[in-house]
């Protein structure tokens, strides 16, 4: 066992095992048996999320999202380190980036990418075998490049060809007001949703329960068992997996049940440049009022801050009082709203 020190002053010994997968760790690996010039061993330190550990190697995802694959027989030291709740410079990072409704809607679409997309001028047609309206609706932002009746008919025909209902996403403000009025006249508003934003730095603060959260690059069966929008029906399961894992830098959070039952809480975050998109934050009824939603948000926010994000955004249904109360308390403010309208069949 090496007696050297980690960069933060900790003793260099192996204090981690497979049970620490999903936690932030600092590890030291033996790079080469010896430096040819000095004859001394060469080591490299890696800090990041431990995402896997098998009989042959472990994988750590660093701040820059690079994967360090470390052979088990070259691991010489390792320990768990807390999420990087960095207080230094928090005031500077507390100012969130600026984005209007259209940009936020497009960012959200990139964080929940449909399996199939097609442009109609500035409009975006999206399909994912019916998995969620967001991934199976036309985003009506900008100019479709056609007269309005012809553009709406193209939308209707596109979804009919895929045996899907023709849902359209109406953003207020964002979608042409005249088009909003026309569409709202076709039927009632469905799933009114608030789009909310906040500075990221205040979210990435130590909170009770943060040590229970595990991070992963993939949504495992345990995560999916809690996610209430997922149904493994054999037809849309593949599409759901593609949507859930789509985006620039995707992280899934899980709070395992110590008794081995389904996880107590889950969450998802997609980091895209200066913005982090949060979603799927769910807590099992038996585990509510323990602060687990806050813990999930804090650990995901800390990871996003490590990847240099500065702003947080999310979408929450307007009538979800409990979630909106939490987000109010966390500093989120409403940017705009959106809802869906189903185009009538021809």
C-alpha positions in Angstrom: 0.0 0.0 0.0 1.3 3.4 -1.0 2.0 5.9 1.8 1.8 9.0 -0.4 -0.9 11.5 -0.1 -3.9 12.4 -2.3 -4.1 15.9 -3.6 -6.4 16.8 -0.7 -4.1 15.4 1.9 -5.8 12.1 2.5 -3.9 8.9 3.0 -3.4 6.8 -0.1 -5.0 3.4 0.5 -7.9 1.5 -1.1 -11.0 2.4 0.8 -13.6 1.8 -1.9 -15.3 -1.3 -3.3 -18.1 -2.2 -5.7 -20.7 -1.0 -3.2 -19.4 2.5 -3.9 -20.5 2.5 -7.6 -22.4 5.7 -8.2 -20.5 7.8 -5.7 -17.9 10.4 -6.3 -14.4 9.0 -5.7 -10.7 9.9 -5.8 -8.6 7.0 -7.1 -4.9 6.5 -7.8 -3.7 4.1 -10.5 -0.3 2.7 -11.4 0.4 4.1 -14.9 3.6 2.1 -15.7 5.8 -0.2 -13.6 8.6 2.4 -13.5 9.7 5.7 -15.0 12.6 4.8 -17.3 14.4 8.0 -16.3 14.2 7.6 -12.5 13.2 4.0 -12.0 10.3 5.1 -9.8 6.7 4.1 -10.1 4.4 6.5 -12.0 0.9 7.2 -10.6 -2.1 9.1 -11.8 -5.0 10.5 -9.7 -8.5 10.6 -11.1 -11.5 12.3 -9.4 -15.0 11.6 -10.7 -18.1 9.4 -10.5 -17.4 5.7 -10.1 -19.8 4.3 -12.8 -18.8 0.6 -12.9 -16.6 -2.0 -11.3 -16.2 -5.6 -12.6 -13.7 -8.3 -12.2 -11.3 -6.7 -14.5 -11.6 -2.9 -14.3 -13.4 0.1 -12.8 -14.6 3.2 -14.7 -14.5 6.7 -13.3 -16.1 9.6 -15.2 -14.2 12.8 -14.6 -15.2 16.5 -14.7 -14.7 16.7 -18.4 -16.9 13.6 -19.0 -13.9 11.5 -20.0 -13.9 7.9 -18.9 -10.9 6.6 -17.0 -10.8 2.8 -17.2 -8.5 1.4 -14.5 -7.5 -2.2 -14.4 -8.2 -3.7 -11.0 -4.6 -4.8 -10.6 -3.4 -1.2 -11.1 -5.6 0.4 -8.5 -3.3 1.4 -5.7 -5.6 3.8 -3.7 -9.1 5.0 -3.6 -11.6 6.7 -1.4 -15.1 8.3 -1.5 -15.2 12.1 -1.7 -18.3 14.2 -1.3 -20.0 15.9 -4.2 -18.1 19.0 -5.2 -20.2 21.5 -3.3 -17.8 24.3 -4.1 -18.6 27.5 -2.1 -15.7 29.4 -3.5 -16.8 31.6 -6.4 -20.5 30.6 -5.8 -21.6 34.3 -5.9 -19.9 34.7 -9.3 -21.5 31.5 -10.6 -24.9 32.4 -9.1 -25.9 34.5 -12.1 -27.8 32.2 -14.4 -27.4 32.5 -18.2 -30.1 34.3 -20.1 -32.5 32.4 -22.4 -35.9 33.2 -23.7 -38.9 30.8 -24.1 -38.0 29.6 -27.5 -34.4 28.8 -26.6 -35.4 27.0 -23.4 -38.0 24.9 -25.3 -35.3 23.9 -27.8 -32.9 23.1 -25.0 -35.5 21.0 -23.3 -36.2 19.2 -26.6 -32.5 18.4 -26.9 -32.5 17.0 -23.4 -35.4 14.7 -24.3 -34.6 14.0 -27.9 -37.2 12.2 -30.0 -36.2 9.1 -31.9 -37.3 10.7 -35.2 -37.3 14.4 -36.0 -38.0 16.4 -39.1 -38.0 20.1 -39.7 -40.9 22.0 -41.3 -39.2 25.3 -41.6 -38.6 26.4 -38.0 -41.1 23.9 -36.7 -39.8 20.6 -35.4 -41.9 17.4 -35.8 -41.0 14.7 -33.2 -41.9 11.0 -32.8 -40.8 8.3 -30.4 -43.4 5.5 -30.8 -45.8 7.3 -28.4 -43.5 7.6 -25.4 -44.5 10.9 -23.8 -46.2 13.8 -25.6 -43.0 15.9 -25.5 -41.2 13.4 -27.8 -44.3 12.9 -29.9 -45.5 16.4 -30.7 -44.7 19.2 -33.1 -42.9 22.1 -31.6 -44.4 25.2 -33.1 -41.7 27.8 -32.8 -40.9 30.2 -35.6 -42.0 30.1 -39.2 -43.0 26.8 -40.8 -42.2 28.2 -44.3 -45.8 27.5 -45.5 -49.1 29.1 -45.1 -50.6 28.1 -41.8 -53.4 25.8 -43.1 -50.9 23.9 -45.3 -48.4 23.7 -42.4 -50.9 22.2 -40.0 -52.0 19.7 -42.7 -48.4 18.6 -43.2 -48.1 18.1 -39.4 -51.3 16.1 -39.4 -50.2 13.9 -42.3 -46.8 13.3 -40.8 -48.2 11.9 -37.6 -50.9 9.9 -39.4 -48.2 8.2 -41.4 -46.7 7.0 -38.1 -50.1 5.9 -36.6 -49.7 8.6 -33.9 -52.1 11.3 -32.8 -51.1 14.8 -34.1 -50.2 16.6 -30.9 -48.7 20.1 -31.2 -46.8 21.9 -28.5 -48.0 25.5 -27.9 -45.5 27.8 -26.1 -46.8 31.0 -24.4 -45.1 33.3 -25.1 -43.2 31.8 -28.1 -45.7 30.4 -30.5 -47.3 33.0 -32.9 -50.3 34.4 -30.8 -52.6 34.1 -33.8 -51.7 30.4 -34.2 -52.2 29.9 -30.4 -55.7 31.3 -30.6 -56.5 29.2 -33.7 -55.2 26.0 -32.1 -56.9 26.6 -28.7 -60.2 26.9 -30.6 -59.7 23.3 -31.9 -59.9 21.8 -28.5 -59.1 22.2 -24.8 -55.6 22.7 -23.6 -53.9 19.5 -22.4 -51.2 19.2 -19.8 -50.6 22.9 -19.0 -46.9 23.0 -17.9 -44.7 25.6 -16.3 -41.1 26.0 -17.5 -39.0 27.2 -14.5 -35.4 28.4 -14.2 -32.9 29.0 -11.4 -29.3 29.8 -10.9 -27.5 26.4 -10.5 -24.9 27.3 -7.8 -27.4 27.7 -4.9 -28.8 24.3 -5.8 -25.4 22.6 -5.5 -25.2 22.9 -1.7 -24.7 20.3 1.0 -28.0 18.9 2.2 -29.0 16.0 4.5 -29.2 12.8 2.6 -26.8 13.7 -0.2 -24.5 10.9 0.8 -27.3 8.4 0.0 -27.6 9.4 -3.7 -25.9 7.3 -6.4 -25.2 8.5 -9.9 -25.2 6.5 -13.1 -24.9 7.1 -16.9 -27.7 4.7 -17.5 -31.2 4.1 -16.2 -31.1 0.6 -14.8 -34.1 -1.6 -14.1 -34.3 -0.3 -10.5 -34.5 3.3 -11.7 -37.1 2.4 -14.4 -39.2 0.6 -11.8 -39.8 3.9 -10.0 -40.2 6.1 -13.1 -43.9 6.3 -13.5 -44.0 7.2 -17.2 -42.1 4.1 -18.3 -44.1 1.0 -19.3 -42.1 -1.9 -20.7 -44.8 -2.9 -23.2 -42.5 -4.2 -25.8 -43.4 -1.7 -28.5 -42.2 1.6 -27.0 -39.6 0.3 -24.5 -36.7 0.7 -27.0 -37.9 4.2 -27.9 -38.2 5.1 -24.2 -34.6 4.0 -23.5 -33.4 6.1 -26.5 -35.2 9.2 -25.3 -34.2 8.8 -21.6 -30.5 8.3 -22.5 -30.5 11.0 -25.2 -28.8 14.4 -24.7 -25.3 15.8 -24.4 -24.4 14.6 -20.9 -27.0 12.5 -19.1 -27.0 11.5 -15.5 -29.4 9.4 -13.5 -29.7 9.7 -9.7 -30.9 6.9 -7.4 -31.4 6.6 -3.7 -31.3 2.9 -3.0 -33.5 1.3 -0.4 -31.3 -0.2 2.4 -33.7 -3.1 2.6 -33.2 -4.0 -1.1 -36.6 -2.9 -2.3 -37.2 -0.5 -5.2 -35.2 2.7 -4.9 -36.6 5.4 -2.5 -36.1 8.2 -5.0 -34.8 9.0 -8.5 -33.9 11.9 -10.7 -32.4 12.8 -14.1 -30.3 15.6 -15.3 -29.0 16.5 -18.8 -26.1 19.0 -19.0 -26.0 21.0 -22.2 -23.4 23.8 -22.1 -24.4 26.5 -19.6 -27.7 24.8 -18.8 -28.7 21.7 -16.8 -32.2 20.3 -17.4 -33.7 18.5 -14.4 -36.5 15.9 -14.7 -38.0 12.7 -13.4 -37.5 13.7 -9.8 -39.7 11.2 -8.0 -39.9 9.9 -4.4 -41.7 6.8 -3.4 -44.7 7.5 -1.1 -43.2 5.5 1.8 -40.1 7.8 1.7 -41.6 11.2 1.4 -40.9 14.1 3.7 -37.3 13.0 4.3 -35.7 15.6 2.0 -34.8 13.0 -0.6 -36.0 15.2 -3.6 -33.7 18.0 -2.4 -30.8 15.5 -2.0 -31.3 14.2 -5.5 -31.4 17.7 -6.9 -28.4 18.8 -4.9 -26.2 15.9 -6.1 -27.3 16.3 -9.7 -26.7 20.0 -9.5 -23.2 19.5 -8.1 -22.3 17.2 -11.0 -23.7 19.8 -13.4 -21.6 22.5 -11.8 -18.5 20.3 -12.2 -19.3 20.3 -15.9 -19.5 24.1 -15.8 -23.2 24.6 -16.1 -24.6 27.8 -14.5 -28.3 27.6 -15.0 -31.0 25.1 -14.2 -34.3 24.6 -15.9 -37.2 22.1 -15.6 -40.7 21.5 -16.7 -43.4 20.8 -14.2 -47.2 20.4 -14.6 -49.0 23.5 -13.4 -51.3 21.5 -11.1 -48.5 19.6 -9.3 -48.7 21.7 -6.1 -46.1 19.6 -4.1 -43.4 19.8 -6.8 -44.0 23.5 -7.4 -43.8 24.3 -3.7 -40.4 22.5 -3.6 -39.1 24.3 -6.7 -40.4 27.6 -5.3 -38.3 27.0 -2.2 -35.3 26.0 -4.2 -35.4 29.4 -6.0 -37.0 28.5 -9.3 -39.1 31.1 -11.1 -41.5 30.6 -14.0 -40.2 31.7 -17.4 -43.2 30.7 -19.5 -45.8 28.0 -20.1 -46.7 25.5 -22.7 -49.5 23.1 -23.4 -50.6 20.6 -26.0 -53.5 20.6 -28.5 -54.5 17.6 -30.6 -55.2 18.4 -34.2 -58.5 16.9 -35.3 -58.4 14.1 -37.8 -59.0 15.2 -41.5 
